[in-house]
C-alpha cells in the first residue's frame, strides 16, 4: 500500500496510515481466502507529495494546499452558526484542539463581548469561500518553519430573527502553525494562531478578481 496523502488517501498523515493498514489487512484476507494459512508480507509505504508538482515532500513538510484547506475548514466551522448565542461558544470548545491557547482565548473573549452586546441572540451566520477565490499558490505565505499566513476570501451572510442583516465579502489573513498535540484529537498537526492583521472587506473590484 502506497497511499498518497491528499490525493489517493486523506490529507492528514495519521488518516493516510489508517487507510494503508486497512488496505494491507484486506490483502491478507484476500490471500487467506485463496489459500488459508498462507504467509503474507504486511508492508505499507504511505507518503506525501506536493500536489502542485508531484514531487515527494521532505519529512515534516506540509503542502501549501493542505495548509489552505485546514485554515478554511476550521474558520468556516468556527464562524458558521445556526444560533450564534450557543453555536459560537460551542464551536470554540469543540475545535479547541485545532486552536493555539492564545487564539482560543481571543475567540472566547470575542464571543463573550458579542453576547454582552446582544450581537449573537437569534443570529445565524453562513461563511463560505468566495467563488473564483479558491486556492492559489499566492494565498499561502510561508513565514518560516512551521508557520504560514493563509489569505481566505470569504462571503459572510447573517440573519437576525430570520431577517437578512448582512452580506459582505471579507479577506481573512489567517495565521497557521505546526502544533504538537494529541494526534487522536488533531490528526492535522496544525492549529489556527489568530490573524496576521485585521480582516478587511473586499471592494467590488476585488470581489470580481480585478
VENNOR-V915925 format. One record per residue. N is the residue number from 1. RES is the residue in one letter. OMEGA is omega in degrees with one decimal (999 if undefined). D_FIRST is the distance of its C-alpha to the first C-alpha in Angstrom with 2 decimals. Layout:
N|RES|OMEGA|D_FIRST / N|RES|OMEGA|D_FIRST
This chain:
1|X|-179.8|0.00 / 2|X|-179.7|3.81 / 3|X|179.5|6.07 / 4|X|-176.4|9.59 / 5|X|179.5|12.07 / 6|X|-179.7|15.01 / 7|X|179.3|13.77 / 8|X|178.0|10.71 / 9|X|179.1|10.57 / 10|X|-177.5|13.77 / 11|X|178.8|15.80 / 12|X|-174.5|16.40 / 13|X|179.1|13.92 / 14|X|179.6|14.57 / 15|X|174.0|13.47 / 16|X|178.6|10.25 / 17|X|177.1|9.59 / 18|X|179.4|10.97 / 19|X|-179.1|8.71 / 20|X|179.3|5.50 / 21|X|179.8|7.94 / 22|X|179.6|9.18 / 23|X|179.7|6.39 / 24|X|177.1|6.36 / 25|X|177.5|10.08 / 26|X|177.7|10.46 / 27|X|178.4|9.38 / 28|X|178.4|11.91 / 29|X|-179.1|14.40 / 30|X|179.8|14.21 / 31|X|-177.5|14.90 / 32|X|174.9|17.68 / 33|X|178.7|19.11 / 34|X|-179.3|19.75 / 35|X|-178.4|20.96 / 36|X|177.9|21.72 / 37|X|-178.9|21.30 / 38|X|178.0|19.20 / 39|X|179.1|17.29 / 40|X|177.5|13.49 / 41|X|-179.5|11.41 / 42|X|-177.1|9.15 / 43|X|177.8|6.88 / 44|X|176.8|4.88 / 45|X|178.1|5.87 / 46|X|178.9|6.97 / 47|X|-178.7|10.12 / 48|X|178.2|13.22 / 49|X|172.1|15.16 / 50|X|-174.4|18.80 / 51|X|177.1|18.99 / 52|X|-174.0|22.48 / 53|X|-175.4|21.68 / 54|X|-179.7|17.97 / 55|X|178.3|18.37 / 56|X|-179.6|16.09 / 57|X|175.8|17.93 / 58|X|178.5|19.47 / 59|X|178.5|18.63 / 60|X|-179.6|20.52 / 61|X|-179.3|21.23 / 62|X|179.8|21.17 / 63|X|179.8|21.17 / 64|X|177.8|24.57 / 65|X|177.8|23.40 / 66|X|179.2|21.71 / 67|X|178.7|25.00 / 68|X|-178.8|26.97 / 69|X|179.0|25.01 / 70|X|-178.2|25.41 / 71|X|-178.8|29.13 / 72|X|-178.2|29.81 / 73|X|-177.3|28.11 / 74|X|-178.5|29.93 / 75|X|177.3|33.29 / 76|X|180.0|33.28 / 77|X|-179.2|32.62 / 78|X|-170.4|35.44 / 79|X|174.8|37.92 / 80|X|-174.6|37.60 / 81|X|166.3|40.08 / 82|X|175.4|41.60 / 83|X|-171.3|44.27 / 84|X|-174.9|44.46 / 85|X|178.9|46.52 / 86|X|-173.1|43.80 / 87|X|-179.0|40.53 / 88|X|177.3|40.80 / 89|X|-179.4|41.39 / 90|X|-179.7|38.80 / 91|X|179.2|36.08 / 92|X|179.0|36.91 / 93|X|-177.0|36.34 / 94|X|-176.1|33.19 / 95|X|-177.8|31.46 / 96|X|-178.0|33.10 / 97|X|-179.3|29.86 / 98|X|-178.8|29.17 / 99|X|172.0|32.69 / 100|X|-179.9|34.31 / 101|X|-179.0|37.43 / 102|X|-178.8|39.76 / 103|X|176.6|38.34 / 104|X|177.3|38.27 / 105|X|178.6|41.94 / 106|X|-178.7|42.73 / 107|X|178.8|41.30 / 108|X|177.7|43.09 / 109|X|179.0|46.32 / 110|X|178.9|45.85 / 111|X|179.5|45.38 / 112|X|-179.9|48.46 / 113|X|179.4|50.52 / 114|X|179.4|49.66 / 115|X|179.4|50.48 / 116|X|-179.3|53.85 / 117|X|-179.8|54.63 / 118|X|-175.3|53.87 / 119|X|-177.6|51.09 / 120|X|-176.7|48.52 / 121|X|178.1|50.73 / 122|X|-176.9|49.93 / 123|X|171.4|47.74 / 124|X|176.6|44.50 / 125|X|175.4|42.29 / 126|X|179.5|39.57 / 127|X|-179.3|37.55 / 128|X|178.6|35.38 / 129|X|179.3|34.23 / 130|X|179.4|37.06 / 131|X|-179.3|36.31 / 132|X|-178.1|35.94 / 133|X|-179.2|35.16 / 134|X|-174.8|31.36 / 135|X|167.4|29.08 / 136|X|-178.6|30.25 / 137|X|-175.2|29.80 / 138|X|-178.6|33.35 / 139|X|177.0|32.69 / 140|X|179.8|30.76 / 141|X|178.3|32.90 / 142|X|178.7|31.54 / 143|X|-176.7|34.15 / 144|X|-179.4|32.62 / 145|X|175.4|29.79 / 146|X|178.1|28.29 / 147|X|-177.2|30.94 / 148|X|164.8|31.27 / 149|X|179.1|33.72 / 150|X|-179.1|32.42 / 151|X|-178.7|35.08 / 152|X|173.8|34.81 / 153|X|-171.5|37.32 / 154|X|171.9|37.75 / 155|X|-178.9|40.13 / 156|X|179.3|41.87 / 157|X|-178.7|43.83 / 158|X|172.8|45.93 / 159|X|173.4|48.33 / 160|X|-178.0|50.94 / 161|X|179.1|52.30 / 162|X|-179.9|50.74 / 163|X|178.2|52.44 / 164|X|-179.4|50.52 / 165|X|-178.3|51.50 / 166|X|167.4|48.99 / 167|X|-175.1|46.82 / 168|X|-179.2|45.92 / 169|X|-170.8|43.32 / 170|X|173.0|42.25 / 171|X|-179.9|40.31 / 172|X|174.7|38.61 / 173|X|-171.0|37.72 / 174|X|177.4|35.13 / 175|X|179.1|34.31 / 176|X|-179.6|30.75 / 177|X|169.0|29.88 / 178|X|-172.0|27.08 / 179|X|179.5|27.73 / 180|X|-179.7|26.87 / 181|X|-179.8|27.14 / 182|X|-175.3|25.64 / 183|X|178.5|21.99 / 184|X|178.8|22.37 / 185|X|-178.8|25.17 / 186|X|-178.4|23.89 / 187|X|179.5|20.11 / 188|X|-174.3|21.06 / 189|X|179.8|22.94 / 190|X|177.1|25.61 / 191|X|171.0|29.11 / 192|X|-176.3|31.99 / 193|X|177.4|34.89 / 194|X|-179.0|37.63 / 195|X|179.4|39.08 / 196|X|175.3|39.74 / 197|X|-178.1|42.97 / 198|X|172.6|44.67 / 199|X|-178.2|43.09 / 200|X|176.0|45.31 / 201|X|179.5|46.23 / 202|X|175.1|45.38 / 203|X|178.2|48.27 / 204|X|179.5|48.49 / 205|X|178.8|47.79 / 206|X|177.2|44.62 / 207|X|178.6|43.45 / 208|X|179.4|43.98 / 209|X|-179.4|41.97 / 210|X|999|45.08
